[in-house]
Amino acid sequence: MKAALRITLIVLGVMQVAHAGPLECTNWQSLHPEWVWCDDFESDAALSSSYFEVNRSNGFGVTTTTAFGGSGALKATYYPGVQESGNVKLGIGRSPVASKIQVSRNFEDLYWRFYLKMDPNWVGNANKLTRATIFSSSNWAQAAISHLWEDEMDGNGLGLDPVSGVVGGVVVTTKYNDFQNMRWLGKINGITQIYAPENLNRWNCIEVHMKLNTPGASDGVSEFWVDSHLEARRADLNWRGTYTAYGINAIMLENYKNGGPTQVQSRYFDNFVVSTARIGCLTAVRPNPPTDLTVQ
C-alpha cells in the first residue's frame, strides 16, 4: 500500500501541512516488471549515482519546496540570458557510453513519463525538455534521436522532432548533436499549450514513446501524450535504416533555452518512469496546495 507523505508549508508565517501524492517508486521492480526505471526524486545525493551525467547549472537538483509524489522534485531555475539550466542523463541497456540498467539488453521500444510543473509567473517556451537516443560509439555519436521540445519558436506547446543519424546501415554522425550529419525526419506539433497561463503552477503528466523501425523498413513510431491525451504521432519513421548494433540506450530530462529566458523562473520534474509498455498517469492528479491559508 502506498502511503501519502506530509509536506510542511510555511504560509503567511504560519505552519501548514499538506499531503503530497504517493511515492510511486516504492517496490516498483516487483509491482511493475515492465518498468525499466523509476525515480521519485527524493534524494539529491542519489542523482550522481543514478544518472551517468548530472549538469548542475544554476543550482539544478532536488528541492523539497514542491512535489507531485513524496516530498521532493527536480528543480531547474532559468536566468535571463543563460541558456543551460541543468539536466540528467539516464543510461539504459547495452551502451558504449554508460549504463547500469539491464546492460546486456537492446531496447527497441520504450515509453517514458514524468510530471512537469512551471512557476505561476512562467513566461515563454522553455525549448528543450526531453529526448531518447541511440549512442553508437564512446564519443557519443548518435544513430537516432527522439526529441520532445518546443512546437514553434513563438508557440507555448510541445513538438516531436525525430532524427536519424544513419544512412543505410551505417552511422554517419561522429559526435553528440552532430547537426551536419543528422537526417531530420519531420516535425509534428502537439495540441496542448503547456506553457500557457492555464497550465502553469499545476502538475502536467507527459508521456513519450519511441519505437525503432524494423530494420530496412519505415515503420518506426514517435508519439506523446499530455494528461493521457494523445498530442501527436508518427508511425512511418526510418530511425536507423538496417543498423542494429545498439538499441535505445539513453533518456534525458533537460533544461536548455535558446538565448535564455527574459526573467528568473523555475520548473519542476517528478515521478520519472521508463517502461517497455504504456505507463499512463496516476488516476488522481493532486491539485496544488493553497497558498493563502490562515490558522484559526
C-alpha positions in Angstrom: 0.0 0.0 0.0 1.4 3.4 -1.0 1.3 5.9 1.8 0.9 9.6 1.4 3.7 11.7 2.9 3.2 15.0 4.5 4.9 18.2 3.3 5.2 21.1 5.8 4.5 24.5 4.3 5.1 27.9 5.7 2.2 30.1 4.6 1.8 33.7 5.7 4.2 33.0 8.5 2.1 30.1 9.8 2.9 26.4 9.6 0.6 24.4 7.4 0.6 20.7 6.5 -0.4 19.4 3.0 -0.4 15.9 1.6 1.7 15.0 -1.4 0.9 12.1 -3.6 2.3 8.6 -3.2 5.9 7.5 -3.6 5.3 5.8 -6.9 8.8 4.2 -7.0 8.4 2.1 -3.8 8.9 -1.5 -4.7 8.5 -0.6 -8.4 10.6 -3.6 -9.6 8.1 -6.1 -8.2 4.9 -4.1 -8.8 5.8 -3.2 -12.4 8.0 -5.7 -14.0 7.6 -3.9 -17.3 9.3 -0.8 -15.9 12.9 -0.2 -16.6 13.5 2.8 -14.3 11.6 4.8 -11.7 12.7 7.9 -9.7 10.6 10.0 -7.3 13.5 12.5 -6.9 13.5 12.2 -3.1 17.3 12.5 -2.8 19.7 15.0 -4.4 22.7 12.9 -3.4 21.2 9.9 -5.4 21.3 11.8 -8.7 25.1 11.3 -9.2 24.8 7.5 -8.7 21.6 7.1 -10.7 22.5 9.1 -13.8 25.7 9.0 -15.9 25.7 12.8 -16.2 24.2 15.5 -14.0 24.6 19.1 -15.1 24.2 21.3 -12.0 23.9 24.6 -13.9 22.0 27.3 -12.0 21.7 25.1 -8.9 19.8 22.3 -10.7 18.9 19.5 -8.3 16.3 18.1 -5.9 14.1 20.6 -4.0 11.6 20.0 -1.2 9.6 23.1 -1.8 7.1 21.3 -4.0 6.5 17.7 -5.1 4.0 15.6 -7.0 4.8 12.5 -5.1 6.6 12.3 -1.8 8.5 15.4 -0.6 11.0 16.1 -3.4 11.1 17.1 -7.0 13.8 18.0 -9.6 14.1 21.8 -9.9 15.6 23.8 -12.8 15.9 27.6 -12.4 16.3 29.8 -15.5 18.1 33.1 -15.5 18.0 35.9 -18.1 20.5 35.3 -21.0 21.7 32.0 -19.6 20.9 29.1 -21.9 21.7 26.0 -19.8 19.8 25.3 -16.6 20.8 21.7 -15.9 19.9 18.2 -16.9 20.1 14.5 -16.1 21.1 11.7 -18.5 20.0 8.2 -17.8 21.9 5.2 -19.3 19.9 2.0 -20.0 20.6 -1.2 -21.9 23.7 -2.0 -24.0 25.7 1.1 -24.4 29.2 2.3 -25.4 28.8 5.3 -23.2 27.4 4.5 -19.8 24.7 2.2 -18.4 23.9 0.5 -15.1 20.4 -0.8 -16.1 19.9 -4.2 -17.9 23.3 -3.7 -19.6 23.0 -6.7 -21.9 19.7 -5.7 -23.4 19.0 -3.8 -26.6 15.8 -1.8 -26.1 13.8 -1.1 -29.3 10.5 0.1 -27.9 10.4 2.4 -24.8 8.0 4.7 -23.1 8.9 7.4 -20.5 6.7 9.5 -18.4 7.2 12.4 -15.9 5.3 15.1 -14.3 6.2 18.7 -15.1 5.2 22.0 -13.4 6.1 25.6 -14.1 6.1 28.6 -11.8 2.9 30.6 -11.8 4.7 33.6 -13.3 6.4 31.5 -16.1 6.8 33.3 -19.5 7.6 31.8 -22.9 8.5 28.4 -24.3 11.3 26.5 -22.5 12.6 24.9 -25.8 14.4 21.7 -24.7 12.5 19.2 -22.5 13.4 15.5 -23.1 15.0 13.2 -25.6 15.9 9.5 -26.0 18.8 8.4 -28.2 20.9 5.6 -29.5 24.5 6.1 -28.6 26.6 4.1 -31.2 30.1 4.9 -30.0 32.1 6.1 -27.0 32.3 9.6 -28.4 28.5 9.9 -28.3 27.8 9.5 -32.0 24.0 9.1 -32.3 22.2 6.6 -34.5 18.8 8.1 -33.7 17.2 10.8 -31.5 13.6 11.2 -30.3 13.2 14.9 -29.3 10.3 16.4 -27.5 10.8 20.1 -27.3 9.1 23.3 -28.5 6.3 23.3 -31.1 7.3 26.5 -32.7 9.6 29.2 -31.6 6.7 31.6 -30.8 4.3 28.9 -29.5 3.6 27.7 -26.0 3.3 24.0 -26.8 5.5 20.9 -27.4 6.5 19.1 -30.6 8.1 15.9 -31.7 11.3 16.2 -33.8 12.6 12.8 -34.8 16.2 12.4 -36.2 18.2 9.7 -37.8 22.0 9.5 -37.8 22.2 6.5 -40.1 22.5 6.1 -43.9 21.7 2.6 -45.0 23.1 0.6 -42.1 26.0 3.0 -41.3 26.0 5.6 -38.5 27.2 8.8 -40.2 27.2 11.1 -37.1 30.6 11.5 -35.4 29.7 13.2 -32.1 26.8 14.4 -29.9 24.4 16.8 -31.7 26.3 16.3 -35.0 23.8 18.5 -36.8 25.7 18.5 -40.1 25.2 14.7 -40.4 21.8 14.3 -39.0 18.7 13.4 -41.1 15.7 15.2 -39.8 12.5 13.2 -40.3 9.9 15.8 -40.0 8.5 17.8 -37.0 5.0 17.3 -35.7 3.4 19.7 -33.1 1.2 18.8 -30.2 -2.0 20.5 -29.2 -1.8 21.4 -25.5 -0.2 24.8 -24.8 1.8 23.6 -21.9 3.4 27.0 -21.1 0.1 28.9 -21.4 -1.2 30.5 -18.2 -3.9 27.9 -17.6 -1.3 25.1 -17.4 1.1 26.8 -15.1 1.5 26.0 -11.4 0.0 22.5 -11.9 1.5 19.1 -12.5 1.2 18.1 -16.1 1.6 14.4 -16.9 3.8 13.9 -20.0 4.5 10.5 -21.6 6.7 9.9 -24.7 7.0 6.8 -26.9 9.9 5.8 -29.2 9.7 2.6 -31.2 12.5 1.7 -33.6 11.8 0.7 -37.1 12.0 -2.9 -38.4 15.5 -2.9 -40.0 15.2 -1.6 -43.5 11.5 -0.5 -43.1 9.8 2.8 -42.4 7.5 1.7 -39.5 9.1 3.4 -36.5 6.9 5.3 -34.1 7.2 8.6 -32.2 4.3 9.9 -30.2 3.5 11.7 -26.9 0.6 12.3 -24.5 -0.3 15.1 -22.1 -2.6 14.1 -19.2 -3.3 10.8 -21.1 -4.5 12.7 -24.2 -2.6 11.8 -27.4 -1.0 15.0 -28.7 1.0 14.0 -31.8 2.1 10.7 -33.6 4.3 9.5 -36.4 4.3 5.8 -37.3 6.2 6.0 -40.6 9.7 6.6 -39.4 13.0 5.1 -40.5 15.0 5.8 -37.4 18.0 3.5 -38.1 18.0 2.0 -41.6 19.4 -1.5 -41.1 21.5 -0.6 -38.1 21.1 -2.9 -35.1 24.3 -2.8 -33.1 22.7 -0.8 -30.2 19.1 0.0 -29.2 17.7 3.0 -27.3 20.3 3.5 -24.5 19.9 6.9 -23.0 17.0 9.1 -21.9 17.4 12.7 -20.8 15.5 15.4 -18.9 16.9 18.7 -19.9 16.5 22.5 -19.5 18.2 24.4 -22.3 16.6 27.6 -23.5 17.9 29.0 -26.8 19.1 32.5 -25.9 18.0 32.2 -22.3 14.7 33.5 -20.8 13.7 37.1 -20.1 13.2 36.6 -16.4 14.1 34.3 -13.5 11.7 31.4 -13.4 11.7 27.7 -12.4 10.1 24.4 -13.5 10.0 21.0 -11.8 10.1 17.3 -12.7 8.8 14.4 -10.6 7.7 10.7 -10.9 10.0 9.8 -13.8 9.3 6.3 -15.2 10.8 4.4 -18.1 8.9 1.3 -19.3 8.6 -1.2 -22.1 4.8 -0.7 -22.1 2.4 2.3 -21.7 2.7 3.9 -18.3 -0.2 6.3 -18.1 -0.9 8.9 -15.4 -1.8 8.4 -11.8 -5.6 8.5 -11.6 -5.8 11.2 -9.1 -3.8 14.3 -10.0 -3.4 16.2 -6.8 -4.3 19.9 -7.1 -1.7 22.4 -5.9 -1.9 23.2 -2.2 -3.5 26.6 -1.4 -1.1 29.5 -0.6 -3.5 31.8 1.3 -4.4 29.7 4.3 -4.7 31.1 7.8 -5.0 29.2 11.1 -7.9 29.9 13.4 
